[in-house]
Amino acid sequence: SPGFESIVGIVITLNCATIGMEVNGLVEENDEAVDTVVGVGENIFTLFFLGEFVLRVLFCGWKTYIPMKDGPVPMSDAFWNLMDAGLVWITGVIFVWILQPLGIQGKLLRVCTALRAFRLFRLVRVVRKMPMFHEVCLLIR
């Protein structure tokens, strides 16, 4: 629904702001308070996006994540859904909830978590399909 997509879009945007703060910490040292906000934010966003994934599987079905010729969604949409799910599971669940608690950290791991910003592509796809943004999309082209 457009309301659900709007909420997810806002959360993706907020997540990108915390990613920016995290990446800034790679260049120059962040305050402890900023690191705490980023750490708590990572867990909240991971929980939110995992919940979103579960809801989409429950309401749309798991086949919407598998690119196939006669699937319930076009192959390109299924491909992007699969990439989005991969970002949630790899950069969220695996990195944030498994590797970091095990003490496996490092700059490379932190750089990889910045890949979550690719979720902005999903936001662009959603906006492109919303009728109220049709004219904006035409202007951009």
VENKA-V952025 format. One record per helix or strand of 3 or more residues. SS is the DSSP state (H for helix, E for strand). FROM is the first residue (numbers start at 1). TO is the last residue. Records with the same first field share a line. If there is no record, write none. Layout:
BEGIN
SS = FROM-TO, FROM-TO
END
This chain:
BEGIN
H = 2-27, 32-60, 62-65, 75-99, 107-129, 131-140
END
